[in-house]
Amino acid sequence: MTAAVIGERTGANKGVGFILANGRERADAAAVIGKEFLLSLTGRAFFALLDHGRRRMEDRHR
């Protein structure tokens, strides 16, 4: 996920990374904070999904 956002920031003309970089260039604090919040929620949800899967696998092997 991080690599995708970094890639978008460096060479894309659409996507979350582009919007984040564009908001920083225009000094649009609401856009930057909103996108960073969205990215943190997405990362947290992905972590929770992986942790849930890990717990299920551990329970199966007991």
Backbone hydrogen bonds, N-H to C=O, Kabsch-Sander energy under -0.5 kcal/mol:
donor,donor_aa,acceptor,acceptor_aa,energy
5,V,1,M,-2.1
6,I,2,T,-2.5
7,G,3,A,-2.5
8,E,4,A,-2.1
9,R,5,V,-2.0
10,T,6,I,-1.5
11,G,7,G,-1.8
12,A,8,E,-1.6
19,I,15,G,-2.2
20,L,16,V,-2.5
21,A,17,G,-2.5
22,N,18,F,-2.9
23,G,19,I,-2.4
24,R,20,L,-1.8
25,E,21,A,-2.2
26,R,22,N,-2.1
27,A,24,R,-0.8
28,D,23,G,-3.0
29,A,27,A,-1.2
32,V,28,D,-2.1
33,I,29,A,-2.8
34,G,30,A,-2.3
35,K,31,A,-2.4
36,E,32,V,-2.4
37,F,33,I,-2.3
38,L,34,G,-2.2
39,L,35,K,-2.6
40,S,36,E,-2.2
41,L,37,F,-2.3
42,T,38,L,-2.2
43,G,39,L,-2.4
44,R,40,S,-2.3
45,A,41,L,-2.4
46,F,42,T,-2.2
47,F,43,G,-2.3
48,A,44,R,-2.4
49,L,45,A,-2.2
50,L,46,F,-2.3
51,D,47,F,-2.6
52,H,48,A,-2.3
53,G,49,L,-2.1
54,R,50,L,-2.3
55,R,51,D,-2.3
56,R,52,H,-2.1
57,M,53,G,-2.2
58,E,54,R,-2.4
59,D,55,R,-2.3
60,R,56,R,-1.7
61,H,57,M,-1.3
62,R,59,D,-0.9
